[in-house]
Amino acid sequence: MSLIEKATARLDALKRAAGEFVDQPETGGARSVPAAPSVPSPHGQDGRPGGGTVVAPPARGNAAAPPRTENPISRMVAIDMKRLVARGMVTPDLPRSRIAEEFRLIKRPLLKNATATGASAIENGSLIMVTSALPGEGKSFTAINLSISMAMELDYRILLVDADVARPSVLTRLGVRPQRGLLDVLGGEVEDLSDVLLRTNIDKLTLLPAGMPHARATEMLASDAMARLLEQVVRRYPDRIVIFDSPPLLVTTESRVLATHMGQIIIVIEAEKTTHGTVKHALATIESCPVKLLVLNKSREEGRGSYGYGYKYGYGYGYGTGNSKSRHGKSKSGSKGSKDAR
């Protein structure tokens, strides 16, 4: 057999082999995969009508994965609006209710302080802690209503943190089942804070749950991990106002440590129950915080002011800067008759 005949035979063998396998150098070079099926072509190989075939390009074995969303929020939860209305709380559906009007008064100076610039700027002004001297005075009720009221503003995004890790109640009050959260991040079980943030059906309101129960839950609030987390929140979410539902000041020392990182603190006072001495004692534990606001909760007396929508309430606010004396004001939270004003 001449060299030409040998070359022709070799070429025919290669053509037959090409009909059974196609090499895939992109997936490693050494592996072969079955060729893609041939499909009839309306044209011949020279471009004229005929019976030629076109080999479809083989599918790649490693399709490109969709890019990971930066700072993802793990899931969304639905707040039970009917539950809030039944408990006399603020809801976006009733923006002119009495309770909504009262929390407008409470939030206004807080928003002003949180966004102040220049000489009026307050360090960590966007970190707001809601607490009380003793349990049962209404701090969680106030923290939730304040968060919803602020989220109804056009220019602010709100993160509500359930930092009362020993007795968490924020999710329960909102009709949401327990979730992973703050304790899981502080304990190292969750690495990325965004993995435990919960979007809600209230626009611009996000929740950070207390997390799963932990034997040293309260000590975690005073840990270096908590301090680092607060720094991360301020740096990572500069467009948010963060509201912390904190443990009572005179029950645990952890809340006092947490208070040292805050720019503003609200102390909820139960009307006709919390004594003047108790309030003074609570204020003494948070002297380092630049701004303090006192909210009078569960008040029975009718207010002296009126807004023009048929609602009456009394209000006022006071600040204490550094170690100077505070001007103590009050703001009724509209909790009279509420099931959830504790």
C-alpha positions in Angstrom: 0.0 0.0 0.0 1.4 3.3 -1.0 1.9 6.2 1.4 -1.2 8.0 -0.2 -3.4 5.0 0.3 -2.2 4.6 3.9 -2.9 8.3 4.6 -6.4 8.0 3.1 -7.2 4.9 5.2 -5.9 6.7 8.3 -8.1 9.7 7.5 -11.2 7.5 7.1 -10.5 5.8 10.5 -10.3 9.2 12.2 -13.6 10.3 10.6 -15.3 7.2 11.8 -14.0 7.8 15.3 -15.2 11.3 15.3 -18.7 10.1 14.8 -18.6 8.3 18.1 -16.5 10.6 20.5 -15.6 14.2 20.7 -12.7 15.2 22.9 -13.4 17.8 25.7 -10.1 19.5 26.5 -11.9 22.2 28.6 -12.9 19.7 31.3 -9.5 18.2 31.8 -8.1 17.1 28.4 -7.7 13.4 29.0 -11.5 12.5 29.2 -13.7 11.9 26.3 -17.5 12.3 26.3 -20.1 11.0 23.8 -20.6 13.4 20.9 -23.6 15.5 20.7 -26.3 14.2 18.4 -26.3 15.2 14.8 -29.3 17.2 13.6 -30.4 17.6 9.9 -29.2 20.8 8.2 -31.3 22.4 5.5 -28.1 23.1 3.6 -25.2 21.0 2.4 -21.7 21.6 3.5 -21.1 24.0 0.6 -24.1 26.2 1.6 -26.5 24.8 -1.1 -29.7 22.8 -0.2 -28.7 19.3 0.5 -28.6 16.5 3.1 -25.6 17.6 5.3 -25.6 17.6 9.1 -24.6 20.0 11.8 -23.1 18.8 15.0 -24.6 20.6 18.0 -21.9 22.0 20.4 -21.5 19.7 23.4 -22.9 20.9 26.8 -20.3 21.9 29.3 -20.1 19.8 32.4 -19.4 22.7 34.7 -22.0 25.4 34.3 -21.1 28.7 35.8 -22.7 29.1 39.3 -24.8 32.2 39.9 -22.8 34.9 41.8 -23.3 35.0 45.6 -25.3 38.0 46.7 -23.2 40.3 48.9 -24.3 40.4 52.5 -27.3 38.2 52.0 -30.2 38.2 54.4 -31.1 34.6 55.1 -34.9 34.7 55.1 -38.0 36.8 55.4 -40.6 36.6 58.1 -44.2 37.9 58.3 -45.2 40.0 61.3 -48.8 39.4 62.3 -50.4 42.8 61.9 -53.7 41.7 63.4 -51.8 40.6 66.5 -50.2 44.1 66.8 -53.6 45.9 66.4 -55.2 43.7 69.0 -52.4 44.5 71.4 -52.7 48.3 70.8 -49.4 48.6 69.0 -48.2 50.7 66.0 -48.9 49.4 62.6 -48.2 50.9 59.1 -51.9 50.2 58.3 -53.1 52.7 61.0 -50.6 55.6 60.7 -53.0 58.0 62.5 -53.9 55.9 65.5 -53.3 57.3 69.0 -50.4 55.1 69.7 -48.8 56.0 66.3 -49.1 59.7 67.1 -47.5 59.2 70.6 -44.5 57.4 69.2 -44.0 60.1 66.6 -43.3 62.5 69.5 -40.9 60.0 71.1 -38.9 59.2 67.9 -38.5 62.8 66.6 -35.6 63.9 68.9 -34.0 60.4 68.6 -33.9 60.7 64.8 -32.5 64.2 65.0 -29.7 63.1 67.3 -29.0 60.0 65.2 -28.4 62.0 62.0 -26.8 65.1 63.5 -23.6 66.3 61.9 -20.8 68.8 62.8 -20.6 70.1 66.3 -24.0 68.6 67.1 -23.0 65.1 66.1 -23.3 62.4 68.7 -20.9 59.4 68.7 -22.8 56.2 67.9 -26.0 58.3 67.8 -27.6 55.7 65.6 -27.3 53.1 68.3 -30.3 53.4 70.6 -30.9 51.2 73.6 -34.3 50.8 75.2 -34.2 49.6 78.7 -35.9 50.1 82.1 -34.9 50.0 85.8 -36.8 46.9 86.6 -38.6 44.1 84.6 -42.2 44.6 83.5 -42.1 48.3 82.9 -42.7 48.1 79.2 -39.3 48.3 77.5 -40.0 45.6 74.9 -43.4 47.2 74.1 -41.6 50.5 73.6 -38.7 49.1 71.6 -41.0 47.4 69.1 -43.4 50.3 68.7 -40.5 52.7 68.3 -38.9 50.5 65.6 -42.1 50.2 63.6 -42.7 53.9 63.9 -39.2 54.8 62.7 -39.5 52.3 59.8 -42.5 54.2 58.6 -40.3 57.2 58.0 -39.2 57.8 54.4 -35.4 58.1 55.0 -34.4 55.5 57.6 -33.8 51.8 57.7 -34.3 50.2 61.1 -32.6 47.1 62.7 -34.3 45.9 65.9 -32.1 43.8 68.1 -33.5 41.5 70.8 -30.6 42.0 73.2 -32.6 40.8 76.3 -31.0 37.4 75.8 -32.1 36.0 79.2 -35.8 36.7 78.5 -36.2 37.4 74.8 -39.7 38.4 73.8 -39.5 40.5 70.6 -40.2 37.6 68.1 -43.0 36.2 70.3 -44.7 39.6 70.5 -44.5 40.0 66.7 -45.9 36.5 66.1 -42.7 35.1 64.7 -41.2 31.7 65.8 -37.7 31.6 67.5 -34.8 31.9 65.1 -31.0 31.8 65.3 -29.6 35.3 66.1 -27.4 37.3 68.4 -26.2 34.5 70.7 -25.4 32.3 67.8 -23.1 35.0 66.3 -21.5 35.8 69.7 -20.9 32.1 70.4 -19.3 31.5 67.0 -22.0 29.1 65.6 -22.8 31.6 62.9 -19.9 33.5 61.2 -21.7 36.1 59.2 -24.2 38.4 60.9 -26.2 38.8 57.7 -27.1 35.1 57.9 -29.3 35.6 60.9 -31.0 38.9 60.0 -34.7 38.7 59.2 -36.4 40.9 56.7 -40.0 41.6 57.6 -43.2 42.5 55.8 -42.9 46.0 57.3 -40.8 47.9 54.7 -37.3 48.9 56.0 -37.6 47.0 59.3 -35.1 44.1 59.9 -34.9 42.0 63.0 -31.9 40.4 64.8 -33.3 37.7 67.1 -31.8 36.9 70.5 -30.9 33.5 69.2 -30.9 30.0 70.6 -30.7 29.7 74.5 -27.2 29.6 75.9 -26.0 28.9 79.4 -23.9 32.1 79.5 -26.3 34.3 77.5 -26.1 37.3 79.7 -22.3 37.3 80.0 -22.1 37.3 76.2 -23.5 40.9 76.2 -20.5 42.0 78.2 -17.9 40.1 76.1 -15.3 41.5 73.7 -17.3 39.6 70.9 -20.2 41.9 71.6 -18.1 45.0 71.4 -16.7 43.8 68.0 -20.2 43.0 66.8 -21.3 46.5 67.6 -18.4 48.0 65.7 -19.3 45.8 62.8 -22.9 46.9 62.8 -21.9 50.6 62.8 -19.3 50.1 60.0 -21.3 47.6 57.9 -24.7 49.3 58.1 -24.1 53.0 58.2 -27.5 53.8 56.7 -29.4 52.0 59.6 -30.6 53.1 63.0 -30.2 50.2 65.4 -32.6 49.8 68.3 -31.7 47.4 71.1 -34.2 45.9 73.5 -31.9 45.5 76.5 -32.2 43.8 79.9 -33.3 46.0 82.8 -30.5 48.1 84.3 -30.9 47.2 87.9 -31.3 43.4 87.4 -28.2 42.6 85.3 -24.8 44.3 85.0 -24.5 43.2 81.3 -27.0 45.9 80.2 -24.8 48.6 81.8 -21.8 47.4 79.8 -23.9 47.4 76.6 -24.9 51.0 77.5 -21.3 52.2 77.2 -21.5 51.5 73.5 -24.7 53.4 72.9 -25.2 56.9 71.7 -28.8 57.2 73.0 -30.7 55.4 75.8 -34.4 55.3 76.5 -35.4 54.4 80.0 -39.1 53.2 80.3 -40.7 54.1 83.6 -43.9 52.5 84.8 -46.3 55.1 86.0 -47.6 54.9 89.6 -45.1 52.1 90.4 -41.5 52.9 89.7 -40.2 55.2 92.5 -38.1 58.3 92.1 -35.2 56.7 93.9 -35.3 53.7 91.5 -35.1 56.0 88.5 -32.2 58.0 89.9 -30.4 54.7 90.6 -30.9 53.5 87.1 -29.7 56.8 85.6 -26.6 56.6 87.7 -25.6 53.3 86.0 -25.5 54.9 82.5 -23.8 58.3 83.2 -21.4 57.8 80.3 -24.1 57.8 77.7 -24.4 61.3 76.1 -28.2 61.2 75.6 -30.9 59.8 77.8 -34.7 59.9 77.2 -37.3 59.0 79.8 -40.6 57.5 78.6 -43.5 57.2 81.0 -45.5 54.1 80.3 -48.9 52.8 81.6 -50.1 56.3 82.5 -53.8 56.7 83.3 -54.2 60.4 83.4 -55.3 62.3 80.2 -52.7 64.4 78.5 -52.6 68.1 78.3 -51.7 68.4 74.7 -53.7 67.8 71.5 -52.7 67.2 68.0 -55.7 68.0 65.9 -56.8 64.5 65.0 -58.9 63.9 68.1 -56.0 62.3 70.1 -54.9 63.7 73.5 -51.6 62.9 75.2 -49.0 64.4 77.4 -45.3 64.5 76.3 -41.9 65.9 76.9 -38.3 64.8 76.8 -35.1 65.4 78.5 -31.4 64.9 78.0 -28.4 64.3 80.2 -24.9 65.0 78.8 -21.9 63.5 80.3 -22.1 63.8 84.1 -24.3 66.8 84.1 -27.8 66.8 85.5 -30.5 65.5 83.3 -33.7 67.4 82.6 -36.3 64.6 83.2 -39.3 64.7 80.9 -42.0 62.2 80.1 -43.9 60.8 77.2 -46.9 58.6 77.6 -46.6 55.5 75.4 -50.3 55.0 74.9 -50.3 51.7 76.7 -53.5 52.2 78.7 -55.6 49.1 78.2 -52.9 47.3 76.1 -52.3 43.6 76.5 -48.7 44.0 75.6 -47.5 47.1 77.4 -45.1 45.2 79.6 
